[in-house]
Amino acid sequence: MTAPAEANVLDSILRTDLPSFIEKCFLELNSGTTYLRNWHIQAIAHELERCRTGDNKRLIITVPPRSLKSLCASVAFPAFLLGHDPTQRLINVSYSQDLGAKFTSGFRQVVNSNWYRRIFPATRAARNTEGEFETSRGGGRVSISIGGSMTGRGGNFIVIDDPLKAEEALSRSARERVNDYYGTTLLSRLDSKRHGVIVLVMQRLHAEDLAGRLVNDGGWTHLNLPAIATRDERIALSRGCWHSRKEGELLHPEREPHAILDELRRALGSIHFQAQYQQAPVGDQIHDYSVCTTWLKVKGNHYLIDLVRRRCEYPALIQLLREQYRRYSPDNILIEDKGTGTSLIQDLRYSDQITPIAIKPEGDKETRLSTASLTIEQGNVYFPKQAPWLGDLLNELLRLPQTQFDDQVDSVSRYLIWDRERGRHGRFEVEWM
């Protein structure tokens, strides 16, 4: 193949294949730096392409820092979108003007490059400033920071990239400011509420951050990419092509192998590592009571041999669980797969090589106690005659639902329901709530 023919083939690939276009953008902006290809970039590109073509209107991508999410979503995607349709209007939103200016600078360098002008000759700038790029066809890209004025601004696409600073994640007012700005300002900026597209890309920072709020609202496609896989799953890379990711598999081992992730965990601490790298934030550091009940099962009878109930920060919480595990060497550990419990499950699997049983929340606590009460009424549940925690436990059991707290009762209920449903015998069981 002649050199001109090869160049034409390359231009055709860049014009039609977003992953290749992203790679070209990276090389344009990082001259002399090696580009490390990885499947997760294909997965991000696939979901962004589905938004460009109208197959998806609402997309959330949560991914660890330094995973090229901003290059993909705030630089390459707007350039690719406008290259294919210079009439489209896109709003790029981030937590600060400085961050937005960084994204805009990269975008402008791409669209001003000779290779971009060659593959997308119909996309020409009528206005090209630090804050706004307008095409000769009336489309363009504008950069806005959270809280900034949107008067007169509108678009068919809104890309929200890192709306909350990591340093402000524990500030309720900062989180509410971001969430309120989305609900009261950004949503109204879509030219078409029916056909307009919103993309949110970020690292998780808190259970109540914008991604957490929108996931809970429902109606969003969520591409969640933790640094260490927490379960087996298939992730789409293109139409008909999938990546089968196994539990424990690293997201990008060539860039961040186990040793690097271990260093990051130690440097950041468990709370921030779970949020930013595992996409599993635990909310505020101080929680309601956490409860651990330890059971001995003998010939169908259930003996409650220990109960621990504490209010503590996450690092102390996981240390307490490890102490209980070493003390009793249980056959099974049950952990509610919700909030802090999800982070506990992931930490134990990765750091301690312990595989807890994840219990999914179902129904309210009163219903769970009613379900478990059959085993109690049959006389198969035994409490010690004397224990420092016995009085509080009995008070909860006898007064539910009028009690202020019900964590101990729920721990008892979950264990008894789980044991009845599994239909087999064990020696020691720890039920952690």
N, C-alpha and C positions, 0 to 999 in steps of 0.2 A: 504494500500500500504506500502511495506517495505521501510526502509530508503534508501537502494541502488536503489530501483525502483524510489523513489521520486527524488533522485539525478540525475538519468538518464533523467527523464522527465524535470527537471530544466535545465540540460545541453542542451537538445534538444531545449528548448525554447530560451536559450541564443544564440545558434548556428544559429537559423533561424529567430528570431524576433529582429529587430534593436532597437525598443523602450525599450524592456527588457534588451538588451545588454547595452544601454546607461545608464539605471538605475544601472546596475551592475558596470559599470565604475565609475559612480558617487560615489557609496558606497565604491569602492576600493580606490578612491582618497580623500574621505571626511569621514573617519572613525568617527563614532559617530554623524554624522550630519543627520538629517531627510531629506529624499528625498520626495519632494512634487510633486506628479504626476500632469500633466496637459495636456490638449488636444494639446496645441501648440507644445509640444515635439513630440507627435505622428505625427503632420503635418510636422515638420521638418524632422523627420525620414523617413516619406513616400516619400518626395521629394528626399532625399539622396539615398534611395533605388532605386528609378526610375533611378537615375544616375548610380548606381552600376550595375544595370541589363541592361543598355543601352537604356532604354526607353526615356531618356532625356540627351542631351549633354551640355546644357547650363542652369544653375540654379543660380538665385539670391535670397538670403534670407535676408530680412531686418527686424530687430527685436530690441527691446530696450536692453539696457545694462543689464547684470546679468540675462539673460534669458536662460543660458546654451547653447548658440549657439556655443561657441568654444569647449565645451565638446563634443557636438554632431558632429561638422564638422571637428575639428582638432585633436581630440583624439579618440573618439569612431568609427567614420566612417573609418578612415584609418586602424584601428585595425580590424574592421569587414571585410573591403575589402580584406586585406591581409590574414585574416583567411580563407576566401572563395577561394581566388586565390593568393597564395604567389608569382606568377610571375608578378603581377601588380606593376607598378611603380608610386608613387604619390609624387608630389611636394607640400609642404605646405608653403605658403607665408604670411607674416605679416609685419607690419610697422617697426619692430625693431628686432634685434637679441635677446634681452632680452625677448620679448614677444614670439618669436619663441621658445626660450629655455624652456619657461614655458610650452608651448604646447607639446614640445618634451618630457619633463620630465614626463608629465602625460601619454603620449602615451607609453613610455618605461616601466612605472610602470605597465600599463595594460598588455602589451604583455609579460612581465616577470613574471606575476602572475601565480600561480599554476592552478587556474581555467581556465585561457585563454589557457594555454598549454594543459589542459585536453580536452577542447572542440574543439581546433584547433591543433591537434597533428602534422599536416603536415607543419605548419608554424614555422620554426626554424631560429634563427639568425645566419648569417655568419659574420655579422659586426653590432655592436650595440654601437654607440657613441652618444655624445650629439647632434651632427648635422645630423647623418645619421643612419638609420636602414636598413640593407640589409639582405634579407632572403637567405636561402641556395638554393632557386630556382631562384635567380636572380632578384627578385622583391624587393620592399622596400619603405621607406619613407625618404625624405630629406627635411630639413627645410632651407628656404631662407628668407632674409629680403628684403624689397623694395630697389632697387638699387644695390643689391648684384650681384656678378658675377654668371652667369649661364653657363659658358663655360663647355662643356662636360656633362651638365645635361639635362635630358629629362624625359618624363613620359607620361603615359596614362591618368592620372588624375592630375589636378591642383586645389588645394583648396586655395583660397585667403581669409584670415580671418583678418578683420580689417586692411586694407591697409593704412589707413590715421589716424594719431593721432588727437584726438578731439581738442587739443590745436593749431593745424595747419590748421584747417578747413577753416579759413578766409584768409589763405595765398594762393593767386593764384599760386605762384610758386610751393608751396608744392602740391597742387592739380594736377597741370600739370605734376609734376615729377612722381606722382603715375600713372596718366593716360597714360603718355608717356611710362613708364616702362612696363605697361600692353601691349600696342600696339606694341612696338618695340622689347621687350625681351620675355615676358611670352608666347605670342601667338606662337612664333617660337619654343618653347620648347616641344610642343605636339609631341609625336612620330607619331601620325596619326591625320592629320588635319580633316579627315572625321569622325573618330570614337572617338577621344579624348574628354574628359569631362572636363569642367571648372565649378567650383562652387565658387561663391562669397558670403560670409556671412559678414554682417556688420551692424552697426547702421548708419542711415543717418546722415550726418554732414553738407552737403551743397548741393545746387541744382546742382552744377557742380562736385560733387564727383564721384568716379568711378561707383557706382551704378546708379547715375543719367545719366551718359554718356551712359552706356550700355543699360539701359531701353530705352533711346531715340533712340539708334541705332536699337533696335528691335531684334527679334529672340531669346529672353530669356524667360524662365519661371520665373515668379516673385512671390515668396511667401512673401507677405507684411503683417507684423503683428504689427500694432500700439498698444500701451498700452491701448488706448481707441478706440473702433471700430468707424469708421466714416460713416459706411453704413452697411446695411444688406448684408451678403454674406455667401456662403457655401464653406467650406474649407475641402479638401480631407484629411482624416486621414489614409486611406488604400484603397485598391481596393474595391469599393462599399460602403465605410463607410465615412460619412461626418459629420462635425461639423457646425451647423447653428448658425452663430454669428450675433447678433443683434446690430444695431447702439447704441452706448453708452456702450456696454458690455466691461468689463475690460478683459485684456489678461490673467492675473493670479491673481485674487482677493485675494487668500489665501496668496500670497507673497506680493503683492502691491495693497492694497485696496485704495479706493478713498482718504483717509486721507494721505497716503504715497505719492500718486501722486500729491496731492495738495502741499505738502511740497516740493517735487522735482520741481514743477513748480515755486514756489516762490524762491527756492534756485538757480535754473538754469536761470530763466527768460524765457519769452515766446518763444524767438527765439530758444534757445538751447533745450528747452523742446519739441517744435514742431518738431525739427530735430531728436533728439536722441530718444525720446519716442513715438512720433507720426509718425515718418518716413516721415515728410512733411517739409523739409528744405525750407527756404525762400530766399536762396541765400545770397549775401552780404547785410550788414545791411542798407546801404544807397541805395535807389532805385530811379528810375525815378519818375516823378510826379504821385501821386495818386489823383483821382478825385471822388468826391461825388456830384451827382446832386439829388435834392429833387423835386418831382413833385406832383402837385394837379390835379386830373382829375375830371372834372365836365361836365356831359352831352356830353361826347365824345370829349371834348376839353382838351388839356394838357397844364398846366401852370407850367413853370419852376420857382419855388419860391426861390431856393437857390442853390449855387454851391460853393464847397470848393475844392481847388486845392493846394496840399502841397507836398513838399519833406521832408520826415521824417523817422526816424528809426521805426522799427516795433512796439515797445511798445507805442510810441507816436501815431502811426497810428491807432491802435485798440482803444486807448483812445479817439481819435478824432471821430471815428465811434460811440462809445458809447455816446458821447456828442450829436452828431447829432440825434441819436435814441431817447435820452431823450427829446430833444428839439421838435421833430416833431411827435413822437409816430406813425410811419408809419404802414400801413397795411401790406406792403411787403418790404423786403430788397433784392435787387439783387446784387450778388457778382460774379465776374468772377472766375470760378473754375480753377485757374492756378497760379502757383508761390505763391506770398504772399496772393492772394485771397483764396487759399485753406486753408492756416493757419488761416486766418480770419474766415472762415466758421466754422472750427473746434473749435476755441477758443470761438466763440459766442455760439455755440451749447452746449459746455461743461460748460463754466464758467458763461455765462449770461442767459442760458436757452432760447436763441433766435434761431429760425430756419430760416436762410436766404434761399433764392432760389439760387441754384448754377447754373450759366450760363456757359455752355461749349463754348469755343472759336470755332467759325466756320467762315471760310473765312477770307479775309483781311479787313482792316478798310474801304477802299474805297468802297468795295462791300457792307458792312453793311450800310454805309451812303446812298448808292444808293437805298438800300431796304427800308430804313426808310424815304427817301425823299418823298414818296407818301403821307404820313401823313402830312408832312410839306407843300407840294404843295396844299393839300386840304384845307389849312388854319385852321388846327386844333391844331397848336402848337403856344404858346404865350410866349414871353420873356418879362421881365419887361422893362419899358422905361428907367429906370436908375438903375444901380447896379455896384458896383466896379469891378465885374468880367465880365461884359457884353462885353467890348471891346475886351478882349483876346478871348472870346468864338466866337464872330462874325468873328474875324480875322482867327481863325482856320477853321470855317465853310466855309468861302468864298475862302480860299486859299488852302484847301486840294487838292492834296497831296503834295504841295510844302512847307507846313509849317514844322518847325523843330519839333513841338510837335503836337500830335493829340489825346491826352487822353480825352479832354473835348468833342470833337466831338464823340468819340467812346462811351462815357457814354450816350450821348443823343441818339445815334443810337440804342444802346442795349436796352434802356428802351422802345423806340417806337416800335422796332421789337417785344420785349417780350409782350407788351400790345396788339399789333395787333393779335399775335398768341394765346393769352390766351382767348380772346373773352369775357371778363367780366369787370365790373367796380370796381374801388377801390377808396379810399379816398386819402391818401398820399402814395407815393412810393419813396423809396430811391434807387437810382442806384449807386452802389459803384464800382469804377474802381481802 
